[in-house]
Amino acid sequence: MGGVIIYEPEPGSPLRDLPWIVTFRSWDDSWDPFVCGPYERTHAIGLAEAVAVDSEDVLADVEPLLPAVSPEDVMADIAELRAAAEAEATTVSPNGEGDEEPEDLVPAETPLPEPEEIRAGMGRVLRRLLAEDQDNQDNQDNTVDTDDTGDDAPGNTGGGGSGDGPAR
């Protein structure tokens, strides 16, 4: 049996509502890892467990797909992970091992959804992402200043068309 690592967000965390991905890799790095998704969380877990149960050398990592849209977002996530790793390092026992006992792998508890159900879930995830993107775009559109002519057409330079201001 292979293995599954599932990121478990805190109860009520907004991370549960994000799209989820599964990274499949070999235990011994004999083949290149690959990422599948986006999925709804339960679908990602079901798929990962179904593959790992039937495979000897597969490790599946299930985690949320974070909505980083700028280098600053990525750096903030990295800083948060570094801080968590440093905090965890202080809880290592004198023999260099963590205090947690490894969990025994159990056969899949999450049912593997049918391919049609997975596709429908992907559609819901993408629609949610597109709706959020549209909401962000609408908010940006609402912050555009209008010139005294009221013409916000692309290329309008404002100031009665004199060409003095930057094109929008």
N, C-alpha and C positions, 0 to 999 in steps of 0.2 A: 504494500500500500504506500502511496505517495503521501504528501503532506499538504496541509492548507494553513495559511496564516491569514487570519481575518482581523482587520483593524476594527476595534470596538469603540466607537465614540461614546461619550458619556450619555446617560439617559436624557432624552429631550434635546440633544445636540442638533443644531441645524445641519451638521455634516451628514446625518442619515438621509436627508432629502436631496443631497447632491447626486450627480451621476457617479457610478462606481465602475472601476476597471479591474481586470484580473491579469496579472503578469504570470505567465507560465514559464518555468525554467527547469533545468535538470539539476539534480542534486550534485552532480560531479562536473558541471559546466561542459558536458559533452556536446551540447548544441546551444545555439543562441536563444536567449529568452525572447518572448514576444508578448505584446499587450493586446488584450481584447476588450471591447466595450465601445461606448458607454452602456451600462446596464442600470436597472434599478437594483438596489442593494440585495434583495432576496434572490433575484435572478443571478447576480454575480456569484453569490455564495453557493447556490444550487449547482451552477455550472462548474465552479472550482472543485466542489466536493465530488461531483460525479466523475470528473477527470482524474482526480487524485486517488479515488478509491480503486479505479481500474488500472492504475499505472504504478509501477514500482519506483521509477526514478523521476517523478514529476513533483515539483513544488509549486503550488499556486498561492499567489499573494493577492488578497482582495483588499482594495483600499478606495477611498473616495477620490474623485477627480476634482482637484481644487481649482477654483475659477480664477487663477492668476492671469492678469491681463497686462502686467507691466513688470519690468525688472524689480521694481520696488516691492511689489507683491511677493515675488519669488524670494527676494532677500529677507523679507519679514518672516516668511514661512521657514526659511533656513535658520534664521536667528532663533525662532521658537523651538525648532527641533534641536538645535545645539544646546539651548538652555535646558531642555528636558533631558538630553543625554548627560549633561553635566550633573544635573540633580540625581539622575539614576546612578551615575558613577559613584556618588557618595554613599549609596546604599549597598555597595558590593561588599561581600564578606571578606575576611582576612585571607581566605584561600583563593581569592580572585573570582569567585563565582557569585552570581546574583542569588538572592534569597528565594526566588521563585522556583518551584518545581516544574519541570516540563510536563505538559499535559499529554496524556495518551491519546493517540488518534483513534477516533471512532468512525464507523461508517457514516455515510451521508445522512444527515437528519433533515436537511432542507431538500424538498423534492426538486428534481430537475424539471424546469418548465419545458413545455413543448416549444419547438422553434418559432411557431406563430406567436406564442405568448412573449417570447424574448423579443421578437421584432416589434410587437406592439409596445412593449416596455421601452425599447430604444426610441420608438416614435414619440412616446410621452416625454422621455428625457429630452429629446431634441426640440420638441415643441416648447417645453418649459424653458430651455436655454434660449431659444429664439425669441420667446415672449419677453424674457428678462433683457435680452439684447435690444429688442424693440422699445421696451420701457426706458432703458438707458439712452437710446437714441432720441426718443421723444423728449426726455428731460434735457438733453443737450440742445435739441432744436428750440426748446422753449427759452433758452438762455441767450439766443442770438439777438443782438441789438439790431434794431431797425433804424434806417437813416430817415431823414426828414421827408423823403419822397414816398416812404412806405414800400419801396420796391426791394425785396430781399432776393431777387433773382441772382443765380450764380454769375459772377463776373461783374456785378454792379459795384462800382467803385464809390458810391455815395457822393454827397456834396453836389448833386445836380449833374453827375456824369463828368466832372472835370478831370477825373483820373488822378486826383491828389491822394486818395486813400488806398489802402490795400484792397485787392479783390477778395471777395468772400467765396 
